[in-house]
């Protein structure tokens, strides 16, 4: 950094409260990354910085740096008006944004859901979810904001979870699409046969699996053909990683069979700790490392098995099991959705099983949210968001598919709280209106329900070059 | 070393076989600002893809450069160096070729077929870069004209950016260049037939010029420690994920989260900890992988799963392995 910019920094720092100093240093760091030659440009209008009476950067300059800070390239972000939020105002775990929330961070405040006197708190007898409440219907709730269920989908776990694989051995493995077509799919179900949301008529995605941070979770997978569960993002040890060539799995007990070249398989078999015979459960065991959103999918001939529907989501709850925050000391929310994004190429789901040379070029023609497409999405309560004005909504975005997905909420600004099971390092209130979720990525976003009306949210699935929209899944956000 | 490709024209200086994922090595760097001169010839190279198929590609070739990956000359210079790149266009088809390196050399004049050009720039900012031909639009990269360039910090520190901004020194570093081929384009080019880049949809996918299992094993089928991303417990491993192709590479790490440090030399301070790092077209992402106490063999691959095939056959394509051993 040149001497002139160091001097300029001193001037600014001298005039700023301590809280702002870090921001300025961060901005200068970012300026550095543009190259030494562009520092002067980054400093903008303050080109005569040695003047001891120089004023701190004015608003246009701040906006300029704001754009750099967000680095819109990296998550495909469309910037909202930076004046909407003060980036120094809060960090993960801080208070929700002012002016948009009914939730008072003070636990003694009755409007805070953690306060037992708040009707949205499950321990409140007036809350319909409280078992001590005999029949109190929502409509007679005396408060202006009626109680509403926090979670909008069912889940298996925590603890021991039994999962069955359903594949070409099961002729009834079909998924009903909005155009009336029944596509052949494979998937994972609970032992009772239900897949996502316990739905018997929707084989994919699979059931949401819940775990608790720091506690042992066991998933017992039973299958009649070779399948695995790769615990995507949970950073488990090699034995539980669900990769056939390196981990234990449900196999034919026949080294040399399968897609790994025999010579390579010999190496891996020395490392593979175990394999069990078809039809017997293979137990995956892990300690969930951090509360957040994860995935699972079959890693056998992944290109086919995953696309055919053998995937789902894992939610790790905070150590105290709380369900109204994403992670310990995270922001409190009122309602939680999960949007699992994926596509089908119908050519893979009709006629004989696709294989080999047919799988390198993937041309999806069904564009889904939680396994529903077209107008079916709007009538699916796990996909169509409904809540009361001002309530804080979390959506866990999980890209189970192969296409990058550009998500917008019909213009409703949202915050990004976490990605890939980790809180973001910096927290921007209501800054984003659009973002890209790449295949295999997860983003947890939060927004405040608008005062009224219905918004159309879109998920635009891009080709893998990121240039054209192949298809769109449309959901709705309705203020009750 | 096994040869994976050969020059179509009989030009001296065969592009050698390459060590996948090896420690970044390349042109010698000096402690003080130096003048670095690199001579490239632009050649038609028949690239051998599994199984024993030869595909016409275009490559920047340097006879003396043993860097990782056929398309990966592994240029390594030091901040402050003056870099001169000379290109000699030996394509037999009528395509002028240039070389740009966004962030250091944003525009350049093309060398006509049979002609040459010289480009000089100063390596002003440490970081990871992609160089490629942009004179032919997408065609240059579709045919394979690209490679990585790394600028090390002037202070000699083992860090991705000056220590002032990133206090995390790393113990090892790897440069991973991803790219892909739509063989229909290359075959049409070889046959002199028309092609349509708007229908680009690749069928071969690479990491440092190789497809799995060549990214992992030696000729005898054993795991080759010079090909895998070798690391040991307690280490910080720097990864330079450079996308030389035309598609997105969402690179998924089994077994680990990484800390994204920069994207295209800009510090990433928002979405940092990731197990799946989306590397867009032309992008260079730098990340630190803290190995911690996790040992074992873990895949690193694109989560565009068709890219983990070789012409549709799983497992192949852009799939590497990380091998973590107990540190001493």
Interface residues (C-beta under 8 A of the other chain):
Chain A: X26 X29 X30 X32 X33 X34 X35 X36 X37 X68 X69 X70 X71 X73 X74 X75 X230 X232 X233 X235 X236 X237 X238 X241 X243 X245 X246 X259 X260 X261 X263 X264 X266 X267 X268 X271 X301 X302 X303 X304 X306 X307 X356 X357 X358 X359 X360 X361 X362 X402 X404 X416 X419 X420 X421 X422 X424 X425 X426 X428 X436 X438 X439 X440 X441 X464 X465 X466
Chain B: X103 X124 X125 X127 X161 X162 X165 X200 X201 X202 X203 X204 X213 X216 X217 X220 X221 X222 X223 X246 X247 X248 X250 X252 X254 X255 X256 X257 X262 X263 X264 X265 X266 X267 X268 X269 X270 X271 X272 X273 X274 X275 X276 X278 X280 X281 X283 X294 X295 X296 X297 X298 X299 X303 X304 X305 X306 X307 X308 X309 X310 X311 X312 X313 X314 X315
